[in-house]
């Protein structure tokens, strides 16, 4: 049975990320774009467990990596996920912290 990312050591997480990169490259070479996206999301999740959730605070504004989405403001943290809202929206959204980049303004 596979371990959850939350149960892996940093070395195991790095190994997993490396393996996922190889799988994503193979899928991309074969033109399997949907599989590439799945592997990229798995990598983002694994990378989040290598980061410190305490470095992300309520009220801080971030942009989402690889996205043109409106700025994202954290309402609360739950594990390695930041929950909040995009500018101009009341809908809740959640992202692994590895996808957040500090927003430097307009």
N, C-alpha and C positions, 0 to 999 in steps of 0.2 A: 504494500500500500504506500502511495506517495505521501510525502510530508507536505503540510501546508507551509506557505511561505513564512508565516508567523512562527513556525517551529524550527525553521532552518537557521543555521549559523551564517554569519556574514560570508564565510568562504563558500558554503553550499549555495548561497544566493548568487554570488558572483559566478560560480560554475553554471548554475541554471541560466543566468542571463547570457553567458557565453554560448551555451547550447541553443538557446532560443534565437540568438543572432544568426547562428549557422542555419537553423531551420528556416528562418525568415528569408535568408539569402537564397536558399535552395528553392523555396516557394516562389520568390520573385523571379528567379531564372526560368521557372516553369510557367510563369504567367498566372500564378494562382494568387491574385491580389487579395481576395478575401482572407486566405490563410495568412498572408503577410500581416494584415491588420490584426488578426487574432494573436499572432506571435508578438507584435509590437505592444499590444495591450498587456499581455502576460509579462513582458519585459518591464513595462512601466510599473506594474504591481510589485514585481520582485525588487525593482530599484527603490520603491517607496519604503520597503522594509529595511533598507540600508540607510535611511535618512532619519533624522530626529524630529518627530512630530511636534515637540515643544518649540521648535524654531518657527512654527506657523501660529499666528495669533488671530483671535477674533477681531474683525474689523479691518484687517489688512487687505489690500487689493492686489490681485495677481492677474497676469494674463495666462492663458492656457497654451502650453507648448503645442506646436504643430496645428494651431487652430486660429481662425480669424474671429472667434467668438468675442463678444463684448467683455470688458474687464469683469473679473469675478471677485466678490467680497466674501470673505469667510464669516459665517455666522457661528459655527462651532466645529470642533474637531471630534472625530470618533475613530480612534486607532490611527491608521495611516491615511484616512480619508478626511478631506476638508469638505464640509457642507456649507452651502451658501447660495447666493443669487448672482446672476449676471446683471450688469448695469441695465436698467430699463425693463427688468423682468421680475415678476413675483414668483416664478417657478423655482422650486428647489433643484439644485444640481449638486453632485458629489464627484470629486476627483481624487485619485491617489496623489499624494503630495509631490511625487516625482514629476508630475505634469504641470506643476505651478512654477511660474517665474515672476519675480517681483515686478510689479507694474510701475513704470517710471512716469506716468502721467500722459497727457495728450500730446 
